[in-house]
Amino acid sequence: MSPPPVDDATHGSILSDSLRRLQLREQVPSSLVEPSRHGTAHADNGVQDEQGVDESGPSSPSHLPRSAHGHVYEGYGFRLTSGAASPLHPPPQGTATPLPDPNGLGWPGERLNSSYRLPVSQRGTAKSTVARLNATPEERAAREEKLAGAVRTLLECIGEDPDREGLVRTPMRYAQALMFLTKGYEERLTDIINDAVFAEDHDEMVIVKDIDIASLCEHHLVPFTGKVAIAYIPNKLVLGISKLARIAETFSRRLQVQERLTKQIAIAVQEAIKPRGVAVVMEATHLCMTMRGVQKPGSSTVTSCMLGCFRTQQKTREEFLTLIRR
């Protein structure tokens, strides 16, 4: 007996429902289920014309709403409660995504450089990162003691005497110093940006340059230092100028590679105020290259990340690059 015929409307409803269930299970961007209201996503890099990065990243239900100037914003990026920035079908709580994570850190923790390639079940912020973020004062003290013990072992392994006068307190000093140098793991971007998002009718480029940054290379745990320039073109909202420097500081106070650090800063600004475009250029010197390995003092590394109109419009990009060279 043949099944009853299915009309086009019923078939379309079944197909749409199936695609949405697949979206929740496999993290298919919502732009594949329903077209975005702002431009068309470029297939080669996921960037939307005039709107910057792909806005398919979900707003986790765990994000706490915040209010500013009579408007309600959600999550670390102050996503507006309506509009293309808010997906139609947010994933279940605890589901990881390559965009800002539910813990408010702005990026998945220990696995952030490979989260795009991992299965959904393996993505997201590492448990140790979440534990540090939510640690009590007693747990923080215990963490420092554990780290100091590891430093003592390190001193013994390199042939030193950790009990000699100059090194007796070194393990605890280093433990506290390392916790400070990686304090970005304890900072939520909602708290960093706070309510410094303002409605302004300004549509020209905003640039903050020569921002000093210092971070630790995640490959050798030695510093790299340099300067970063951040620019954006507002779209009804502007960000407090100091917040650009604070965003750079927060991400630099984590174990990093320069390429990822540059992109994280750009995406954080993009998610915070949804400007027409964001540009970030960073130049840094890496001690892992100057004092070990190839040992080439004086060398520097330049990285950039262009989103939105900075990527799609050559004149805008050239204007930015010209201004930061002055």
Secondary structure, DSSP 8 states (H G I E B T S, - for coil): -------HHHHHHHHHHHHHHHHHHH---GGGTS--SSS-B-TTT-EETTTEE-TT----TTS-EEEETTEEEETTTTEESSSTTS-SS---TT---SSS-TTSSSS-STTTTTTTTS-GGG-S--HHHHHHHT--HHHHHHHHHHHHHHHHHHHHHTT--TTSGGGTTHHHHHHHHHHHHTGGGG--HHHHHTT-EEE----S-EEEEEEEEEEEETTT--EEEEEEEEEEE-SSEEE-HHHHHHHHHHHHTSEE-HHHHHHHHHHHHHHHH--SEEEEEEEEEEHHHHSSTT--TT--EEEEEEEEHHHH-HHHHHHHHHHHH-
